[in-house]
Structure formats: C-alpha cells, structure tokens
C-alpha cells in the first residue's frame, strides 16, 4: 500500500520540480486550467446545452482534485488554508453550488492562478520575455480586480444579462480610474462602500503597474545571507550585505 508520505513526495516533485516529467505535468495543468477558463468565459452562452451540466461536474471534480493535491504538497494544513489560491478555488467551487453566482466574473480569478504558477515564469524565461514578468503580473492583477468588482456590482446592483455586465464593468473602470463621469452611481451605503474599496485598491494597482513599467528590471532571487529578494539581473554580490549571489542565468 502506497504511504501518504510517498504520495506527498511524488506530488511535490511534480508541482515544484524542474525535471522533464515535472515540466510535462505542469504544462498539462496549464492546458487544463486554460480549458477551464475558456469554459467559464463561454459558459453563459452554453447554459441551455444538454452537455453543459456534465462539463460543470467534470470541472468541479478537477478543482476538488487540485485542492486535495495542493493540501498534500503544502507544508501544513494551516498554511494551505491561508493560501490565497485555496480560497479562490473554494470561491469558484461555490459558483457551481449557488445558482445565483453561476455566471460571476469571479471565475476569471483562474487567470490570476495561472499567472502565479511556476510555469508562467518558466515560459517567460524560455521565450526571452523574463524582463516583462513584473509588468505582466501587474496587468493581470489589475484585470482580475476589475472583473472581481464588476462581478460584485453586477450581482448586487444589476443582474440583467449582458447589458448588466457592460454597465457593471463600465462603472468599475470609471471608478477605479477616478474618472467620475457620474452617469452611473450605486445606490445606498453599500454602493458607497463598494465605490470606496474600488477606488482605493484600484488606484494602488494602477500605481503598481506604473512602477513595473518604468522601474529597472530586477529578478526575484533570495539572498541566502540577508534574504533580500530583488536584485539586478547581472548582480554578482548582494547590494545589502555583499554576499556572493548565484542567480540562474540563461546566458542571454
């Protein structure tokens, strides 16, 4: 009988390893995630199809398996429960259970999960666009936030088909950019609080995107001496403590 420790060891090798087998597994996960995301986007137009419910069950089962696997590879259940991706997957699962949330833009959080994967960094490095990693992550974070707020606004204040989606997205973009046309406003205290949250977090994400675009490119590599995590791509010594670094480089 295969011990749980053996399963955990094998899964960790597949999830975080760099061997050919591990990379193939990560590519397969990426393809599955992209397929799930495509299904989420096309879902509203396929609701009346007979096979839509069957695919829903399959997708939900895949997400449950991913949750179980991530729990096994995590250092502890407590740390697993505190991971943002754990809560994201649980929220996505809730969209299968609660009909009122079945069409939420919330499922676009799958994009955020893809951007945080090791394969995302590996793909950028292999394609020669590693210097754009911070910028692309900032763009994805901002896009996900826009769709998250839009989903909340649509569900609570609109919920009127495609036109409602457009109105919710329009309000969100106008609020986050502090344009303030004033032609669409949310009623009541909940509407005011929603606008406040959208403006504060949205502006912060815009500033982060601007910083990622204009600041010099740095790589994420933790110094073994002091722990400084960002360095110039060609750095030999840590600028904080002077420790000799060994930053992986493709020679380009």
C-alpha positions in Angstrom: 0.0 0.0 0.0 1.4 3.4 -1.0 2.0 5.6 2.0 0.7 9.1 2.2 4.3 10.4 2.6 5.2 8.8 -0.7 2.2 10.4 -2.5 3.2 13.8 -1.0 6.8 13.4 -2.1 5.8 12.5 -5.6 3.3 15.4 -5.9 5.9 17.9 -4.6 8.3 16.7 -7.3 5.7 17.2 -10.0 4.4 20.5 -8.7 7.7 22.2 -8.0 10.4 20.2 -9.8 12.2 21.1 -13.0 12.7 17.6 -14.5 11.2 16.7 -17.8 8.4 14.8 -16.1 7.6 17.6 -13.8 7.6 20.2 -16.6 5.3 18.0 -18.7 3.0 17.7 -15.7 3.0 21.5 -15.2 2.3 22.0 -18.9 -0.7 19.6 -18.6 -2.0 21.5 -15.6 -1.6 24.8 -17.6 -3.6 23.4 -20.5 -6.3 22.1 -18.2 -6.5 25.5 -16.5 -6.8 27.3 -19.8 -9.5 24.9 -20.9 -11.4 25.5 -17.6 -11.0 29.3 -18.1 -12.3 29.1 -21.6 -15.3 27.1 -20.4 -16.0 29.7 -17.7 -16.0 32.5 -20.3 -18.2 30.7 -22.7 -20.4 29.2 -20.0 -23.3 31.8 -20.2 -23.8 31.1 -23.9 -23.9 27.3 -23.4 -26.3 27.1 -20.4 -29.1 25.6 -22.5 -26.9 22.9 -24.0 -27.6 19.4 -22.7 -23.9 18.6 -22.0 -23.2 21.9 -20.1 -24.2 20.3 -16.8 -21.9 17.3 -17.4 -18.9 19.6 -18.1 -19.8 21.6 -15.0 -19.5 18.4 -12.9 -16.2 17.5 -14.5 -14.7 20.9 -14.0 -15.8 20.9 -10.3 -14.2 17.5 -9.9 -10.9 18.7 -11.3 -10.9 21.7 -9.0 -11.6 19.4 -6.0 -8.7 17.2 -7.0 -6.4 20.3 -7.3 -7.5 21.4 -3.9 -6.7 18.0 -2.4 -3.3 17.9 -4.2 -2.4 21.4 -3.0 -3.2 20.4 0.5 -0.9 17.4 0.2 2.1 19.4 -1.1 1.6 22.2 1.4 3.9 22.2 4.5 0.9 22.0 6.7 -2.9 22.3 6.5 -2.8 25.6 8.4 -0.5 27.1 5.7 -2.6 25.6 3.0 -5.8 27.1 4.5 -4.1 30.6 4.4 -3.1 30.4 0.8 -5.0 32.8 -1.5 -5.4 30.1 -4.1 -7.1 27.9 -1.7 -9.8 30.5 -1.1 -10.0 31.3 -4.8 -10.7 27.6 -5.7 -13.2 27.4 -2.9 -15.0 30.5 -4.2 -15.0 29.1 -7.7 -16.5 25.9 -6.4 -19.2 27.9 -4.7 -20.2 29.2 -8.1 -21.2 25.7 -9.0 -23.3 25.2 -5.9 -25.1 28.5 -5.6 -27.0 29.2 -8.8 -27.1 33.0 -8.2 -23.4 33.1 -8.5 -23.0 30.7 -11.5 -22.2 33.4 -14.1 -19.9 35.7 -12.0 -16.8 37.2 -13.4 -15.4 35.7 -10.2 -14.2 32.7 -12.2 -11.7 35.0 -14.0 -9.6 34.5 -10.9 -8.4 31.4 -12.7 -6.3 33.9 -14.8 -4.7 35.1 -11.5 -3.9 31.5 -10.6 -2.2 30.9 -13.9 0.0 34.0 -13.5 1.2 32.8 -10.1 2.3 29.3 -11.4 5.9 28.3 -11.8 5.1 27.5 -15.5 4.3 31.2 -16.1 7.8 32.2 -15.0 9.4 29.3 -16.9 7.5 30.2 -20.1 8.6 33.8 -20.0 12.2 32.9 -19.4 12.3 30.4 -22.2 10.6 32.8 -24.6 13.0 35.6 -23.8 10.5 37.9 -22.1 11.5 37.4 -18.5 12.1 41.1 -18.1 8.3 41.6 -18.6 7.3 39.3 -15.7 6.6 42.1 -13.2 4.7 44.2 -15.8 2.6 41.2 -16.9 1.8 40.2 -13.4 0.7 43.8 -12.6 -1.5 43.9 -15.7 -3.1 40.6 -14.7 -3.7 41.7 -11.1 -5.4 44.9 -12.2 -7.5 43.0 -14.8 -8.6 40.4 -12.2 -9.5 43.1 -9.7 -11.6 44.9 -12.4 -13.6 41.8 -13.1 -14.0 40.9 -9.4 -15.5 44.3 -8.6 -17.6 44.1 -11.8 -19.0 40.7 -10.7 -20.0 42.0 -7.3 -21.6 45.1 -8.8 -23.4 43.0 -11.4 -24.7 40.5 -8.9 -25.8 43.0 -6.2 -27.0 46.0 -8.3 -27.7 44.9 -11.8 -28.1 41.2 -12.7 -29.7 42.0 -16.1 -28.0 39.9 -18.7 -25.2 41.1 -21.0 -26.2 44.7 -20.7 -25.9 44.5 -16.9 -22.3 43.1 -17.3 -21.4 46.1 -19.5 -22.9 48.6 -17.1 -21.1 46.9 -14.1 -17.7 46.9 -16.0 -18.2 50.5 -17.1 -18.9 51.7 -13.6 -15.9 49.8 -12.3 -13.4 51.2 -14.8 -14.8 54.7 -14.3 -14.5 54.4 -10.5 -11.1 52.7 -10.4 -9.6 55.3 -12.8 -11.2 58.1 -10.7 -12.7 59.5 -13.9 -16.0 60.1 -12.2 -18.5 60.7 -15.0 -21.3 60.3 -12.6 -23.7 58.9 -15.1 -23.8 55.6 -13.2 -23.8 55.5 -9.4 -24.5 52.8 -6.9 -27.4 53.5 -4.5 -27.3 53.3 -0.7 -24.5 52.8 1.8 -23.4 49.5 0.2 -22.9 51.3 -3.1 -20.8 54.0 -1.5 -18.6 51.4 0.3 -18.2 49.5 -2.9 -17.0 52.6 -4.7 -14.6 53.4 -1.9 -13.0 50.0 -2.0 -12.8 50.1 -5.8 -11.1 53.5 -5.8 -8.5 52.7 -3.0 -7.4 49.3 -4.2 -7.8 50.2 -7.9 -5.5 53.2 -7.7 -2.9 51.2 -5.8 -2.9 48.6 -8.5 -2.6 51.3 -11.2 0.4 52.7 -9.3 2.0 49.3 -9.1 1.5 48.8 -12.8 3.2 52.2 -13.5 6.1 51.2 -11.2 6.5 47.9 -13.0 6.7 49.7 -16.4 9.2 52.4 -15.5 11.5 50.9 -12.9 14.6 48.9 -14.0 14.1 45.2 -14.4 15.1 43.1 -11.4 15.0 39.4 -10.8 13.4 37.6 -7.9 16.2 35.7 -6.1 16.5 35.5 -2.3 19.9 36.2 -0.9 21.0 33.3 1.3 22.7 35.7 3.7 20.2 38.5 4.3 17.1 37.4 2.4 16.9 40.4 0.0 14.6 39.1 -2.7 15.2 41.5 -5.7 18.4 42.1 -7.5 19.7 43.3 -10.8 19.7 40.5 -13.4 23.5 40.6 -13.7 24.3 41.1 -10.0 27.2 39.2 -8.6 27.0 40.5 -5.0 24.0 41.3 -2.8 23.8 45.1 -2.6 22.5 44.9 1.0 25.1 42.6 2.6 27.7 41.9 -0.1 27.2 38.1 -0.2 28.1 36.4 -3.4 25.0 35.5 -5.4 24.5 32.7 -7.9 21.5 33.9 -9.8 20.4 31.4 -12.6 21.0 32.9 -16.0 20.3 31.6 -19.5 23.3 33.5 -20.9 21.2 35.9 -22.9 
